[in-house]
Structures are given as C-alpha cells and as structure tokens.
Amino acid sequence: MTKPYFIFEITPECDFDCIYCYNVWKANSDYQQKTLSAEKIKELFNKILQNTDIEGVTITGGEPLLYPELLDVAKFFKSKNIKLGITTHGALLDEAKTKELIDAGFSYFEISLDAVNPEIHEKLTKNNQLDKIKKTILNIKKYGGLLTISTIISKINLDEIPNVIDLSFAFSADFISLNRFIPGGQGLKNISELSPGSEDLKKVLEIANQKAEKYKFNINISVPVEDCIIPHKNYPNLNFGTCLCGEKKWLIDSVGNLRTCEQNPEILGNLFETSFPDLYNSESAQKFRLNNLKINCKTCKSYFSCGGACRFIR
C-alpha cells in the first residue's frame, strides 16, 4: 500500500453554482450533506494516523472557505507535519485572510479560473466574482503560497484557455492544471453543452503545448488522456497525469466516508468505523483499481504515461 494523499470535502456548502460541478450530491440529493466539527475532524484523522502515514491533505468542498473552523483544522494538520493544500474558487479570500491561511499551515492553493472573459466565467460559474479571484491569485503569490490555476476544458471556454494560460503566467502561478470535463454531479445535466470533442481536446493540447514551450511554464493535464487515442509524444512540453485514484489519491467526504475519487459516488465505508488499510483492501477498491480502458492496458507500452486513463469513466 502506497502512502495516501487525501482530498477532504470539508463542507458541501458553496456560494457558486458551476454548471460543470462534479460534487456527487449535485446528482444525488440523498447523499449525506453534513459537516463535522473541528474536534470530530481531528478525531477522524487521529484515527487514520493510528495505522496510516499520510503524505498530504487537500481541503476542498463545496467551498472550503465557508467552513467556520477552517483555521483550527489547518493548525491541527500543521501540528502533525502533514502537507496541507486547499482547493477554492478564491472569491472569499482577501489579502488578510490569505496571509492568515498560509500562517495556519496551508502551503498549496488551487484556484479555479475557467475564463478571463467575465461573461464566459459567469456562464460557467453563475457568479460574477472574476475580479476578486484575480486579486486572490496575486495575494497568494505575494505571501509565498504555491499556486495552481485549475481550468476546465469544455466546449464553452475552449477559446478562453489560451487567455487563462497567459494570465496564469503573467500572475506568476507555479502551475496550470487543465482538466477535461468529466460528466458527474451538476455536469450530468449539462453534458451536451460542456463535453468537448476529441478534435477540441487536441486543439487545446496543441495550444497549451506551444504556450508551455514559449513560457517555460508547468502545464499539467491532470485528468488522464489516453495515450493510445491522443499520443502524448505530440505534446512534449505538457505534463500528462495518470490516474492515481483508489491507489495513492483518495477522497474523504464531509462525514468521514471514503471514496476513490471526487467524481465517484460509491462509498467504500466510513473511516470512523473501519480502518483505511481495510478499506484500501476491500473488494470494491480492488475492483476500481483494475478498471482500465482496455483489458490489455497494463501490458501496453504507454501504460506508464496514462495509467489506463481515468478509471471512474470506464
């Protein structure tokens, strides 16, 4: 068993209403939507730490900045020497709050930015806070936070992606993460409007490859792209990711349930009741790890490059 990295959905609450949102409760109103107190969160992770070394935790939501005891939770992870990150839309972070979060232990920030054009940004997020998000990006870099700009690849914002890359470089982001749209949550209701075609994806990759070469900039293709379908060698300046979900990367929801990834609604068990090693070795988790594009993925010469691609959408 590899040392896990946990994505922790600290709250289901969010003040944005993104049409591509993958949160599983957006598609299933019966999914439990509660939050734990800071003390219960500490209890949960202390229980995990009894038999598992944790590589790091990224706090997400919903919108994690709406969780009232966020600083208390951050200080707990800092006391345990656990690397801590946060994924947020960024509109709720002013300069003082940004510094406060970094001082509390957050070393890594992932900010969602899908367009530079305000109209397209508002169409995707149902919110008009673009200017605040830009200021947040600058503040994170001002106080030394490691910053990734996360951008969805959809039909709606295809022409905006070059502009987002340009802004990310100009604002001194450390990485940009391009994530092809994966239908889930709210996105299931908007598949036809959002889903890019293979030629759309190739076009984005070609532009991103050119930008990465021009700027000497780290551009990550975070949702795996199948090397056997779109050869990675055609885009040598991009960093293609593999699917680590259910193996190294895991999702813990707001009440302590363990899932294999953000998009997968299947609950493997609750970590208050069952140890992480037992859930790691469960039949459902093992089945998910074997869920590749083709039966011969693991014998493919390109397996190391894409890892059989996204296991959830298989």
N, C-alpha and C positions, 0 to 999 in steps of 0.2 A: 504494500500500500504506500503510495507516494504521499508526501506531506501536503495536506489540503489547503486550498485557498477558498475562503467562504465569501459569497455575496450575501449580505444580510439585509432583507427587506424590513427595515425597522418600523415602517408605518405604511399602511395602504393609502393614506390621505395624500391628495395632490391638488394644487390650485391651477394646474394646467389641464388641458383636455386633448392631448395629442391624438390625432386620428390614427396614428400607427402604434400607439402604446401597446406593449406586449404583456403588461401585467395580467396574470391569468384570471383575476377576479373581474376584469372588464368583460370577459366572455362567459363567466360563471358566477352569477350573483349569489350562489350558495357557498362559494368559497369563503372560509372564515376570515373576516376582516376586523381583527382586534389588534391592540398593541400591548406590549409588556411594559411594566415599569422598569426604570433603570436597574433597580435591585434584582428583579427577575431576570433581566438580560445578563447581569453579572453572574447570577446563579446558573443560568443556561451555559454560558461559556466556561465557567469554572468546572462544570460537569464534563464538558467536551475536553477540557485540558487535562482531566484526570488520566485519560488514556490516548490522547492525540496531540502531537505537536502541530501547531497551526503556522503556516507560512505567512498568512496575512488575512485581513478582513477589509472588504469594501462595503460601506454602508450605502444603501440605496432605499428606494421606496416603491411606489409613491414618490413623494418629495421628502427626503430625509430632514430637510431644514424645518419642516413643520413639527418634527418630534420635539417636545418641550425639554427633555432631559438629555439632549444630544451631547452637550459638553461633558456631562457626568459620565456618559457611556464612553466617550473618547478618552477621558482621563483613565478609565479602567483599563482600556486596551494599552494605553501608553505605559501603565504600571506593570503590565505583563510583557512589555517589549515586543508587542505584536504590531507589525506594519499595518497602518490604517489609511484607508482611502475613502473617498465619498464620490458618489455619482449624483449630480444635481442639475436642474435646469439653470441654476445660478442667479435667477432674478431676485432672490431674497437675501443675497449676500452683499452687504455694503462693505466699505473698507475696514471698519472696526470689527465687524463680525468675521471677516476673512482672517484678519490677524488673530482673533480670538480662537478660531478653529485650528489654525496652524500651531499656536502655542499649546493648545489642548492635546495635540498629537496627530492631527491629520497631516500627512506628508504628501498625499497624492489626491488630485482633484480631476474628475472627469466632468466636463461641462458639455451639455447638449447644445449644438448650434447647427441647424439644418439649412439655413439660408441667411444671406446678407440682405436680401430684398425684404423689407418689412411685410409686404403683402403676402409673399410666399411663406415667410416664417409664421405669420398669423394664421394662414390657411392650414398649416400643418399642426400647429400647437394650440389654436384657438386662444391665443394670448398675444398681447402687443408690447411685451417687455424686452424687445430686442436691444434697445439702448442700455438697459440695466445689465443685461448679460454681457455685453461688450465691456462695460466698466468692471464687472466682476473678473473677467479674464485678465485685465490689466492689473487689478489688485492682487490676484493670486501670484502673478509673476513678481510684483513689487515686493512681496513678503517671502519669496523664495519657495513657493509651493511647486511641486512637479505637476505639470498640466497636460492633459489630453483633451483635445476638442473631438467630440463624438458626433458623427454626422450620418444620418440615414440615407441610403441610396434608394430613392423612389422615383416614380415617373414624374411626380410633381416638382421635385427640386433638382432634376438632372442638370439643368443649365446653371444652377446656383453652386454646384460643388466646386468648380474652379475658383469661384469668388470666396468660398469658405476656406479653401486651401490658402489662397493669397492672404486673407485676413489672419488666419492662424499663424502663418509665417511672420507677418508684419507685427503681430502681437506677442511674438516670441514663445508660442506654445512649444512644448517639448515633443509632442506627438499629435498627429491627427489620426483618428480611427474612423474608417469608412465601413459602414455596416449595411450590407444589402438587406432590404426589407424581408423579414421572415414573418409570415402571417401568424398572428396569435393575439389574444386579448382583443382590444379595440380594433386592431388591424384586420381581424377576420371580417369585420363589417365593411371594410374598405379595400378589399383585395384588388378589385379591378382598377380602382383609381390609383393604387400605390405600386403594384407589382411591376418592376422593370423587366423588360425582355432581355434575352441573352446579348443581343446587339447593344442595347442600352448599357448593360454592365461592361461590355468590352470597351465601349466608348469612354465610360468613366475611368476605367482602369488605364487606358491609354493616356488620357489627360493627366491623371494622377501620377503616372509613371514619368511623364515629361516634367511635371512640377517638382517631383521629388529629385530628379536629376538637376534641374535648374537651381533649386534652393538648397540642395544637400540636406533635405528635410525628411524626418522619420514619418512615413505614411504607412499605417498598418491597415491591412484588410482583415478585420477582426472576425467577421462571420466567414467560416471557411468557404473557399471557392474550389470546386473540383478541378484538380489539375488535368484530369483526363478529358474534361469538357472545355475548359479555358486554360490552355497551357501557361503556367506561371513564368516560364522562360521568356515569354514575350514581354514581360513587365519586370525587368531585372532590378529596378530601383524601388520596388514595393516590398513590404514585409508581409507575406501571406501567413495567416494563422492557421492552426489546426484545432480540431475540436477536443478540448480537454475536459468537457463537462462529464460528470459522473465518474471521473478518474482523478483529476487534480483539482478541478474547479467545481464547487457545489453551491447550492442555493439554500439558505435558511429563511423561512418566511417569518412574519411578524409575531407568530406564536410558538416558534421553535420547530416547525415541521421541516424536514429535509427533503429537497427535490434535487434533481440532477442539473437543472439549469433554469434560467429565468422564464423561458417560454414553456417549459414542460409542466403541466398542471399536476402530474402524478406525484402523490405524497408517498415517500418511502417509509416514513414513520416519524415519530416525534422524539427529538433529542433530549427532552426531559425524561422520557420513558425508556429509550433504547440507545445504547452507545453508538457513536459514529462508526467504529470498526464493524459492528454487527450490521448496521445499515449499509455500509460500503460493500459488504459481502453478501447482501441479500440477493435473492433471485432476480428481483426487478432491476436492481442496479447492474448486475452482471449482464442481464439481457440488454439493457440500454448501451452498455459499453461495446457490445457486439453489433450494434445497429448501424452498419455502414451502408454506403451507396450500393455496392455490389458484393456478392459473396466472395469475390477474389480480391477485395480491397487490400487486405493485409499482405498479399503476395505481389502487389503492384509496385513497380519501381518508384512510383511517385507518392507512395503512402506516407513517407516521411514529410512530404511537402504539404499535404492537405489532411492527412489523418483519416481519410474516408469521408471528409466533409462533415457538415452539421448532422449529428445523429438524431436530433429532435425531428427534423422534417422528413426523415426516411419513413 
